[in-house]
């Protein structure tokens, strides 16, 4: 048996560990060096050790954020000063395609490339240097650099920190919980991969879409349907993915709701998962869940959406504005109708939810609508091969919101499923309706400023309206 005291002696001190996290974040963001070190693995390991030592999460995130900002800043300065000599330096002399790929990415997305490039593996350490080489405004670079680092740090550190903080607690899970945890993780992963793969196949560049085009050319009835709607205009993509999503999610929502009505009591899996969630509750997971509850309520959703809705109105993109606003209002109304129809009690009802029922989970449905539609609009501005990135981020955000409702014990698992299905139905209807019009390109939107505005409003909501 390994002596735990001996292991603790090998663990760096809290101060040293914070410096290690900042250094890894800095090196992982540096041009050239970031291509050579396994930054994600090192940050996850360091965050796990920090969580085990119960180091302040805010201090840890601040260290990683500062390190990432400095790393990108140094890369930008290096590109600005050495722009003429970089193509002849190693490794770009041997791999000129690295610079070419990063330059194409930057020229296509501008400031947004710096913001999202931090999350895209192959170009992450190169984009800041190329921004300097191509004379990007230092102020524009700084805003994108700081904004992306603030989002990057929790995305990379929280999983490891949470594991390190809670692993000893999770060793005492009730009997049978490990099997349920494994099953739920596998189901969630399989559904996410299936969604991603089908979305790819049903898009214009996918095999299924191209097969449907060939069939439409051969069969008159299919050609009339394919060419009939307004989306058949030149260069318009038939929303095949959205149509399939609507069909499957509507069918699943109807069947699932009937199952809940027939059962009239929590399902067997609801009770089992509630026991599992009880074993996963720690002060940290509850604190994170409460934060997500504030983000997913009406004030949090308004904080996230208002800057974007205001910009859409100012830019006169009224069709997109009305579709997004309509999706939010429809989500609120349909949740109210379903809750009244099913009249299902919550597992536990805190005072602020005394007048609210359980099915479906409104936090989950609104998260699916907001993050799902955001992913769709961002993806349409990206190359086909990179469109999976915003969808996967949206899936992770929605899964986190659903898990938080279980940990707070305010919903059954079947409520989460119902909320997700309802959100998918509204997403599909919104996308189908929007694609029948002439959707404007949002490539010129001030993505970084809008994202920072949403983040600022959300922070204000968390700090000054915690109990609203």
Legacy VTK file of the C-alpha trace (Angstrom):
# vtk DataFile Version 3.0
C-alpha trace
ASCII
DATASET POLYDATA
POINTS 468 float
0.000 0.000 0.000
1.248 3.502 -0.862
1.784 5.795 2.090
-0.507 8.792 1.659
1.759 10.958 3.843
4.667 10.220 1.491
2.490 11.233 -1.478
1.479 14.486 0.203
5.156 15.354 0.665
5.640 15.109 -3.110
2.747 17.475 -3.809
3.895 21.081 -4.413
2.979 23.733 -1.888
-0.121 25.810 -2.697
1.958 28.834 -3.709
4.209 26.768 -5.952
1.229 24.974 -7.473
-0.433 28.292 -8.377
2.822 29.406 -10.025
2.986 26.097 -11.909
-0.557 26.589 -13.252
0.264 30.156 -14.367
3.484 28.970 -16.021
1.797 26.108 -17.876
-0.941 28.465 -19.092
1.714 30.914 -20.273
3.824 28.288 -22.067
0.755 26.648 -23.591
-0.150 29.998 -25.174
3.328 30.811 -26.497
4.055 30.474 -30.192
6.183 27.415 -31.023
6.375 26.193 -27.413
2.613 25.687 -27.233
2.884 23.280 -30.160
5.314 21.062 -28.263
3.943 20.724 -24.712
0.832 18.725 -23.672
-0.776 21.765 -22.075
-4.249 20.319 -21.524
-2.932 17.214 -19.744
-0.566 19.255 -17.553
-3.261 21.778 -16.614
-5.731 19.008 -15.760
-3.185 17.286 -13.530
-2.196 20.539 -11.799
-5.854 21.518 -11.315
-6.573 18.115 -9.755
-3.753 18.609 -7.247
-5.038 22.116 -6.507
-8.538 20.802 -5.907
-7.214 18.087 -3.594
-5.403 20.765 -1.559
-8.574 22.926 -1.587
-6.734 25.913 -3.044
-9.039 28.849 -3.722
-10.661 28.322 -7.113
-10.722 32.062 -7.872
-6.978 32.365 -7.209
-6.290 29.345 -9.413
-8.467 30.669 -12.273
-6.874 34.099 -11.950
-3.387 32.581 -12.200
-4.294 30.616 -15.323
-6.027 33.630 -16.883
-3.056 35.919 -16.259
-0.629 33.315 -17.586
-2.702 32.832 -20.749
-2.994 36.593 -21.324
0.766 37.077 -20.934
1.530 34.093 -23.195
-0.659 35.377 -26.020
0.658 38.903 -25.482
4.266 37.734 -25.823
3.362 35.785 -28.968
1.701 38.892 -30.421
4.766 41.023 -29.627
7.093 38.377 -31.089
5.070 38.280 -34.311
5.049 42.085 -34.539
8.794 42.474 -33.986
10.068 39.431 -35.916
7.450 39.266 -38.666
9.998 39.241 -41.508
12.225 36.504 -40.081
9.575 34.104 -38.733
8.929 32.206 -42.014
12.628 31.292 -42.157
12.797 30.087 -38.533
12.363 26.534 -37.302
9.846 24.870 -37.324
8.028 27.092 -39.842
10.858 26.700 -42.319
10.130 22.952 -42.400
6.340 23.312 -41.957
5.203 26.440 -43.813
1.636 25.075 -43.851
1.327 25.903 -40.141
1.728 29.612 -40.868
-0.467 29.400 -43.971
-3.265 27.662 -42.081
-3.133 30.184 -39.242
-3.038 33.130 -41.665
-6.121 31.871 -43.518
-7.944 31.433 -40.204
-7.001 34.961 -39.088
-7.844 36.634 -42.395
-11.237 34.971 -42.462
-12.331 35.740 -38.901
-10.255 38.760 -37.849
-10.669 39.639 -34.165
-12.925 36.624 -33.684
-10.023 34.349 -34.715
-8.058 35.463 -31.636
-11.074 34.872 -29.414
-11.983 31.379 -30.642
-8.466 30.407 -31.750
-7.498 29.814 -28.116
-9.905 26.858 -28.078
-8.855 25.391 -31.473
-5.924 23.019 -31.020
-3.938 23.244 -34.300
-3.944 27.062 -34.534
-4.049 27.994 -30.834
-0.352 28.889 -30.322
0.043 30.433 -33.800
-2.870 32.884 -34.135
-1.563 35.562 -31.675
1.809 35.572 -33.460
0.132 35.898 -36.862
-2.057 38.719 -35.504
1.162 40.570 -34.642
2.715 39.778 -38.032
-0.338 41.157 -39.841
-0.432 44.420 -37.823
-3.631 43.818 -35.875
-4.604 46.714 -33.632
-3.079 46.162 -30.153
-6.304 47.354 -28.501
-8.447 44.950 -30.530
-6.010 42.116 -29.782
-5.991 42.938 -26.062
-9.796 42.843 -25.810
-9.986 39.493 -27.615
-7.042 38.124 -25.628
-8.498 39.052 -22.232
-12.047 37.963 -23.103
-11.003 34.556 -24.403
-8.643 33.937 -21.472
-11.445 34.606 -18.977
-13.528 31.873 -20.637
-10.602 29.543 -21.392
-9.346 29.214 -17.809
-12.515 27.683 -16.270
-13.112 25.492 -19.333
-9.684 23.875 -18.937
-9.297 23.905 -15.142
-12.728 23.203 -13.677
-12.966 19.479 -14.636
-9.614 18.653 -13.060
-10.218 20.869 -10.026
-13.626 19.338 -9.422
-12.182 15.834 -9.640
-9.352 16.631 -7.246
-11.673 18.346 -4.764
-14.259 15.573 -4.714
-12.569 12.270 -5.494
-12.283 11.152 -1.860
-15.968 11.948 -1.336
-16.942 9.992 -4.450
-15.171 6.894 -3.173
-18.016 6.566 -0.634
-20.859 6.535 -3.184
-23.809 4.251 -2.365
-23.780 0.698 -3.689
-24.793 0.516 -7.342
-24.109 4.206 -7.960
-20.985 3.525 -10.006
-22.995 1.466 -12.500
-25.589 4.238 -12.867
-22.868 6.870 -13.225
-21.146 4.821 -15.927
-24.424 4.131 -17.741
-25.522 7.774 -17.733
-22.092 8.929 -18.915
-22.102 6.409 -21.768
-25.653 7.325 -22.821
-24.843 11.057 -22.775
-21.634 10.516 -24.763
-23.342 8.258 -27.337
-26.217 10.703 -27.831
-23.777 13.601 -28.222
-21.691 11.715 -30.790
-24.825 10.575 -32.646
-26.135 14.155 -32.774
-22.778 15.469 -34.014
-22.410 12.748 -36.664
-25.982 13.089 -37.946
-25.745 16.875 -38.071
-22.601 16.491 -40.197
-24.224 13.959 -42.527
-27.407 16.003 -42.970
-25.601 19.259 -43.766
-25.029 20.337 -47.360
-21.551 18.735 -47.454
-22.694 15.470 -45.829
-23.227 12.128 -47.579
-26.926 11.887 -46.635
-27.682 15.390 -47.944
-25.892 14.699 -51.225
-27.765 11.405 -51.505
-31.067 13.239 -51.072
-30.076 15.670 -53.822
-29.402 12.762 -56.189
-32.757 11.200 -55.314
-34.562 14.520 -55.869
-33.121 14.729 -59.356
-34.437 11.264 -60.197
-37.923 11.357 -58.671
-40.512 13.985 -59.571
-42.428 13.995 -56.285
-39.243 14.482 -54.262
-38.006 17.142 -56.677
-41.216 19.127 -56.224
-40.884 18.983 -52.444
-37.181 19.824 -52.570
-37.622 22.755 -54.947
-40.929 23.969 -53.578
-40.039 25.739 -50.309
-38.354 29.104 -50.264
-35.111 27.550 -48.972
-34.586 26.015 -52.449
-33.396 29.328 -53.880
-29.848 29.427 -55.258
-27.143 28.668 -52.686
-29.804 28.035 -50.033
-29.408 24.884 -47.949
-32.465 22.723 -47.284
-32.672 22.454 -43.458
-32.562 18.675 -43.559
-30.854 18.412 -40.165
-33.445 20.701 -38.539
-36.338 18.810 -40.155
-35.019 15.472 -38.867
-34.376 17.003 -35.438
-37.959 18.307 -35.309
-39.412 14.925 -36.270
-37.391 12.899 -33.773
-37.576 15.362 -30.865
-41.327 15.966 -31.292
-41.999 12.220 -31.355
-39.737 11.601 -28.366
-41.261 14.506 -26.375
-44.802 13.245 -26.972
-43.942 9.661 -26.010
-41.927 10.749 -22.972
-44.661 13.050 -21.691
-47.259 10.280 -22.061
-44.957 7.974 -20.095
-44.698 10.537 -17.283
-48.486 11.018 -17.230
-49.103 7.253 -17.153
-46.579 6.625 -14.375
-48.012 9.358 -12.104
-45.025 8.758 -9.795
-41.253 9.135 -10.236
-39.793 6.539 -12.580
-37.520 3.822 -11.256
-34.464 5.478 -12.754
-35.463 8.780 -11.108
-35.112 7.276 -7.640
-31.816 5.581 -8.493
-30.310 8.720 -9.995
-31.470 10.769 -7.012
-29.486 8.446 -4.735
-26.495 8.864 -7.036
-26.847 12.663 -7.026
-26.975 12.624 -3.224
-23.597 10.895 -3.219
-22.128 13.477 -5.613
-23.107 16.481 -3.512
-20.185 18.348 -2.016
-19.893 22.001 -0.972
-18.105 22.695 -4.261
-20.605 20.927 -6.558
-23.502 22.611 -4.754
-21.840 26.008 -5.067
-21.328 25.493 -8.811
-24.902 24.221 -9.194
-26.304 27.291 -7.456
-24.283 29.502 -9.815
-25.689 27.636 -12.820
-29.195 28.021 -11.386
-28.726 31.805 -11.396
-27.363 31.725 -14.947
-30.350 29.691 -16.167
-33.107 31.765 -14.555
-34.857 34.642 -16.324
-32.364 37.273 -15.124
-29.373 35.201 -16.150
-30.834 34.423 -19.580
-31.651 38.101 -20.111
-28.086 39.029 -19.138
-26.758 36.580 -21.724
-29.120 37.575 -24.526
-29.753 41.336 -24.221
-26.459 42.528 -25.816
-26.995 40.255 -28.814
-30.664 41.177 -29.240
-29.851 44.889 -29.016
-27.111 44.531 -31.642
-29.420 42.595 -33.974
-31.938 45.438 -33.725
-29.261 48.105 -34.241
-27.890 46.198 -37.284
-31.467 45.842 -38.639
-31.320 42.042 -38.670
-34.971 42.009 -37.697
-35.788 38.486 -38.910
-33.098 37.004 -36.693
-34.114 39.264 -33.800
-37.777 38.199 -33.952
-36.903 34.523 -34.310
-34.611 34.544 -31.274
-37.033 36.596 -29.197
-39.888 34.331 -30.250
-37.893 31.242 -29.275
-37.308 32.632 -25.764
-40.962 33.588 -25.285
-42.180 30.259 -26.694
-39.898 28.352 -24.324
-41.316 30.204 -21.319
-44.940 29.685 -22.422
-44.611 26.003 -23.330
-42.881 25.250 -20.036
-45.789 26.865 -18.204
-48.319 24.810 -20.203
-46.478 21.516 -19.707
-46.021 22.097 -15.977
-49.741 22.767 -15.570
-50.635 19.743 -17.705
-48.421 17.228 -15.889
-48.659 18.814 -12.397
-45.687 16.871 -11.081
-44.161 17.639 -7.693
-40.452 18.264 -7.293
-38.206 15.880 -5.307
-37.523 18.769 -2.932
-39.209 22.172 -3.062
-37.249 25.133 -1.647
-39.129 28.260 -0.650
-38.346 30.191 -3.847
-39.854 27.338 -5.917
-42.919 26.775 -3.744
-45.320 27.658 -6.586
-43.374 25.868 -9.332
-43.825 22.313 -10.590
-41.238 19.852 -11.848
-41.942 18.645 -15.395
-40.267 19.706 -17.604
-37.095 21.372 -16.360
-37.333 24.986 -17.526
-33.638 25.609 -16.838
-32.750 22.718 -19.129
-35.106 23.682 -21.949
-34.050 27.342 -21.987
-30.383 26.294 -21.917
-30.923 24.016 -24.925
-32.680 26.838 -26.798
-30.138 29.568 -25.977
-26.947 27.545 -26.368
-28.311 25.442 -29.224
-29.355 28.435 -31.327
-26.128 30.262 -30.463
-24.142 27.229 -31.656
-26.138 27.106 -34.896
-25.551 30.784 -35.687
-21.841 30.577 -34.840
-21.424 27.350 -36.841
-22.858 28.886 -40.008
-19.948 31.349 -39.998
-17.302 28.606 -39.624
-15.800 26.224 -42.191
-17.685 22.965 -42.445
-14.936 20.946 -40.764
-14.987 23.183 -37.672
-18.729 23.452 -37.162
-18.709 20.715 -34.560
-16.881 22.971 -32.061
-19.772 25.317 -31.076
-22.178 22.366 -30.973
-19.956 20.423 -28.583
-19.576 23.487 -26.358
-23.371 23.859 -26.346
-23.799 20.181 -25.435
-21.378 20.525 -22.515
-23.176 23.655 -21.282
-26.592 21.956 -21.436
-25.334 18.789 -19.717
-23.834 20.905 -16.937
-27.131 22.745 -16.456
-29.090 19.480 -16.312
-26.665 17.931 -13.828
-26.881 21.012 -11.613
-30.670 20.601 -11.324
-30.179 17.022 -10.125
-27.546 18.032 -7.578
-29.831 20.752 -6.201
-32.559 18.079 -5.891
-35.194 20.249 -7.555
-35.811 17.945 -10.547
-36.036 14.267 -11.387
-33.914 12.915 -14.220
-37.041 12.465 -16.341
-37.756 16.208 -15.904
-34.309 16.947 -17.356
-34.985 14.661 -20.330
-38.353 16.308 -20.968
-36.848 19.794 -20.765
-34.078 18.873 -23.211
-36.568 17.416 -25.710
-38.789 20.491 -25.478
-35.793 22.739 -26.074
-34.768 20.697 -29.128
-38.264 21.018 -30.609
-38.173 24.811 -30.245
-34.636 24.966 -31.662
-35.681 22.928 -34.702
-38.814 25.004 -35.384
-36.856 28.259 -35.038
-34.092 27.122 -37.400
-36.536 25.837 -40.025
-38.523 29.070 -39.988
-35.392 31.226 -40.033
-33.798 29.351 -42.938
-36.901 29.894 -45.106
-36.059 33.611 -45.060
-32.833 35.205 -46.227
-30.616 34.751 -43.171
-28.034 37.546 -42.897
-24.358 36.783 -42.419
-23.284 37.583 -38.878
-19.564 37.484 -39.692
-19.314 41.262 -39.185
-20.854 41.161 -35.699
-18.597 42.494 -32.914
-18.394 39.035 -31.372
-15.801 39.849 -28.722
-17.495 43.005 -27.474
-20.879 41.313 -27.375
-19.453 38.311 -25.503
-17.737 40.595 -22.994
-20.978 42.584 -22.559
-22.901 39.379 -21.832
-20.211 38.254 -19.394
-20.294 41.623 -17.622
-24.074 41.579 -17.260
-23.967 37.983 -16.070
-21.360 38.793 -13.427
-23.508 41.722 -12.286
-26.502 39.375 -12.038
-24.526 36.874 -9.957
-23.157 39.532 -7.620
-26.121 41.841 -7.118
-29.177 39.695 -7.720
-28.233 36.377 -6.075
-31.674 35.716 -4.660
-33.868 37.205 -7.384
LINES 1 469
468 0 1 2 3 4 5 6 7 8 9 10 11 12 13 14 15 16 17 18 19 20 21 22 23 24 25 26 27 28 29 30 31 32 33 34 35 36 37 38 39 40 41 42 43 44 45 46 47 48 49 50 51 52 53 54 55 56 57 58 59 60 61 62 63 64 65 66 67 68 69 70 71 72 73 74 75 76 77 78 79 80 81 82 83 84 85 86 87 88 89 90 91 92 93 94 95 96 97 98 99 100 101 102 103 104 105 106 107 108 109 110 111 112 113 114 115 116 117 118 119 120 121 122 123 124 125 126 127 128 129 130 131 132 133 134 135 136 137 138 139 140 141 142 143 144 145 146 147 148 149 150 151 152 153 154 155 156 157 158 159 160 161 162 163 164 165 166 167 168 169 170 171 172 173 174 175 176 177 178 179 180 181 182 183 184 185 186 187 188 189 190 191 192 193 194 195 196 197 198 199 200 201 202 203 204 205 206 207 208 209 210 211 212 213 214 215 216 217 218 219 220 221 222 223 224 225 226 227 228 229 230 231 232 233 234 235 236 237 238 239 240 241 242 243 244 245 246 247 248 249 250 251 252 253 254 255 256 257 258 259 260 261 262 263 264 265 266 267 268 269 270 271 272 273 274 275 276 277 278 279 280 281 282 283 284 285 286 287 288 289 290 291 292 293 294 295 296 297 298 299 300 301 302 303 304 305 306 307 308 309 310 311 312 313 314 315 316 317 318 319 320 321 322 323 324 325 326 327 328 329 330 331 332 333 334 335 336 337 338 339 340 341 342 343 344 345 346 347 348 349 350 351 352 353 354 355 356 357 358 359 360 361 362 363 364 365 366 367 368 369 370 371 372 373 374 375 376 377 378 379 380 381 382 383 384 385 386 387 388 389 390 391 392 393 394 395 396 397 398 399 400 401 402 403 404 405 406 407 408 409 410 411 412 413 414 415 416 417 418 419 420 421 422 423 424 425 426 427 428 429 430 431 432 433 434 435 436 437 438 439 440 441 442 443 444 445 446 447 448 449 450 451 452 453 454 455 456 457 458 459 460 461 462 463 464 465 466 467
